[in-house]
Amino acid sequence: MVTLAQKVLIYGGSGGIGAAIGRSLRSRGVDLHLVGRNEARLAAVAQELGVTSTLGDVNDSSLFSKVAQDAGAVLDGLVYAVGTINLRSLGRLTEADFLNDFRVNAMGAALAIQASLPALKKSEGRASVVLFSSVAAVQGFTFHASISMAKGAVEGLTLSLAAELAPKIRVNAIAPSLTRTRLGESLLTNEQASTAIAGMHALGRIGTPEDIASLATFLLSQQADWITGQTISVDGGRSTLRSKG
Ligand SMILES: NC(=O)c1ccc[n+]([C@@H]2O[C@H](COP(=O)([O-])OP(=O)(O)OC[C@H]3O[C@@H](n4cnc5c(N)ncnc54)[C@H](OP(=O)(O)O)[C@@H]3O)[C@@H](O)[C@H]2O)c1
């Protein structure tokens, strides 16, 4: 029997992966607080799941304390499923691109955890934090310099905070390969591209938000009580296996 957290805060709760995690947790009776940037998208998911939410942009430093206040005094889990996709050659990447990817993917995660630390420390059991890296942090892909750098920072943050916050709080990251969400869809512009990319995965398909939500749900449960400081790939084998195609 999986014992799950009572209350989880999801940054990016209106996104493909964040909403799938929300649905999975909600179906198991977990209370949620969601954060997103687009008002209509956030309101739709919050209404569907019957949970509270805070609207805002992680580029705005005042968001984090507001979220911490709105999310309640006690949290058992925090998910930071916010990200960018900005694939360009090095020559076309500006300083602003690098800084934005770092801010949204890595620094935002650090600030989110920092602001919610008092609530996570009040969890009755051991609280769990789930961050998001990417296959691109450990595999070299052209045009990924900025996002790969930012996700590498997320993996460093995962390790460092797992040590610092133990034993009260576990910190892990999930590293997906291409997954069908709004963010992922920009690379899946047509059937031909989708088939070609699917074939680069040993398991022969593109990921779904539910593939990723399964691991997040597990990491947020007490069944993962002895797992911390890990970045775990959910990637159809992309990071480690050669496809047969
Ligand atoms: N999909 C993939 O192929 C893939 C692969 C590797 C890693 N990942 C990682 O997985 C995580 C979830 O991505 P996803 O695929 O679910 O993307 P998504 O569907 O685009 O969702 C992203 C979420 O983040 C929110 N968000 C984006 N920028 C924000 C900002 N500046 N301030 C506040 N919220 C912001 C979005 O809110 P709005 O809807 O309001 O914009 C949305 O809720 C990300 O960390 C991503 O890097 C995804």
The ligand as a MOL file (V3000), in Angstrom:
LIG
                    3D

  0  0  0     0  0            999 V3000
M  V30 BEGIN CTAB
M  V30 COUNTS 48 52 0 0 0
M  V30 BEGIN ATOM
M  V30 1 N 8.2160 17.8070 -22.5200 0
M  V30 2 C 9.4730 17.3950 -22.7040 0
M  V30 3 O 9.8200 16.8710 -23.7730 0
M  V30 4 C 10.4890 17.5500 -21.6110 0
M  V30 5 C 11.7490 16.9390 -21.7790 0
M  V30 6 C 12.7030 17.1000 -20.7740 0
M  V30 7 C 12.4220 17.8490 -19.6480 0
M  V30 8 N 11.1880 18.4130 -19.5010 0 CHG=1
M  V30 9 C 10.9380 19.2150 -18.3000 0
M  V30 10 O 9.7300 18.8270 -17.6770 0
M  V30 11 C 9.1810 19.9470 -16.9660 0
M  V30 12 C 7.7100 20.1160 -17.3270 0
M  V30 13 O 7.6150 20.4630 -18.7160 0
M  V30 14 P 6.3080 20.1960 -19.6150 0
M  V30 15 O 6.7490 19.3530 -20.7460 0
M  V30 16 O 5.1740 19.7870 -18.7610 0 CHG=-1
M  V30 17 O 6.0750 21.6730 -20.1820 0
M  V30 18 P 4.7230 22.5270 -20.3740 0
M  V30 19 O 3.5910 21.6450 -20.7340 0
M  V30 20 O 5.0840 23.6360 -21.2850 0
M  V30 21 O 4.4610 23.1010 -18.9030 0
M  V30 22 C 5.3310 24.0220 -18.3330 0
M  V30 23 C 4.6830 24.6020 -17.1040 0
M  V30 24 O 5.5420 25.5940 -16.5650 0
M  V30 25 C 4.8450 26.8410 -16.4820 0
M  V30 26 N 5.7520 27.9330 -16.7540 0
M  V30 27 C 6.5830 28.0780 -17.8260 0
M  V30 28 N 7.2900 29.2060 -17.7100 0
M  V30 29 C 6.8930 29.7900 -16.5550 0
M  V30 30 C 7.2530 30.9730 -15.8780 0
M  V30 31 N 8.1680 31.8120 -16.3730 0
M  V30 32 N 6.6400 31.2500 -14.6900 0
M  V30 33 C 5.7020 30.4250 -14.1820 0
M  V30 34 N 5.3240 29.2660 -14.7720 0
M  V30 35 C 5.9190 28.9780 -15.9450 0
M  V30 36 C 3.7730 26.7500 -17.5390 0
M  V30 37 O 2.7600 27.6750 -17.2400 0
M  V30 38 P 1.8640 28.3040 -18.4270 0
M  V30 39 O 1.0580 27.1640 -18.9700 0
M  V30 40 O 1.0470 29.2810 -17.7040 0
M  V30 41 O 2.8130 28.8870 -19.4090 0
M  V30 42 C 3.3450 25.2970 -17.3830 0
M  V30 43 O 2.5300 25.1410 -16.2560 0
M  V30 44 C 10.0590 21.1590 -17.3530 0
M  V30 45 O 11.0200 21.3830 -16.3540 0
M  V30 46 C 10.7460 20.6820 -18.6200 0
M  V30 47 O 11.9890 21.3300 -18.8250 0
M  V30 48 C 10.2140 18.2820 -20.4490 0
M  V30 END ATOM
M  V30 BEGIN BOND
M  V30 1 1 1 2
M  V30 2 2 2 3
M  V30 3 1 2 4
M  V30 4 1 4 5
M  V30 5 2 4 48
M  V30 6 2 5 6
M  V30 7 1 6 7
M  V30 8 2 7 8
M  V30 9 1 8 9
M  V30 10 1 8 48
M  V30 11 1 9 10
M  V30 12 1 9 46
M  V30 13 1 10 11
M  V30 14 1 11 12
M  V30 15 1 11 44
M  V30 16 1 12 13
M  V30 17 1 13 14
M  V30 18 2 14 15
M  V30 19 1 14 16
M  V30 20 1 14 17
M  V30 21 1 17 18
M  V30 22 2 18 19
M  V30 23 1 18 20
M  V30 24 1 18 21
M  V30 25 1 21 22
M  V30 26 1 22 23
M  V30 27 1 23 24
M  V30 28 1 23 42
M  V30 29 1 24 25
M  V30 30 1 25 26
M  V30 31 1 25 36
M  V30 32 1 26 27
M  V30 33 1 26 35
M  V30 34 2 27 28
M  V30 35 1 28 29
M  V30 36 1 29 30
M  V30 37 2 29 35
M  V30 38 1 30 31
M  V30 39 2 30 32
M  V30 40 1 32 33
M  V30 41 2 33 34
M  V30 42 1 34 35
M  V30 43 1 36 37
M  V30 44 1 36 42
M  V30 45 1 37 38
M  V30 46 2 38 39
M  V30 47 1 38 40
M  V30 48 1 38 41
M  V30 49 1 42 43
M  V30 50 1 44 45
M  V30 51 1 44 46
M  V30 52 1 46 47
M  V30 END BOND
M  V30 END CTAB
M  END
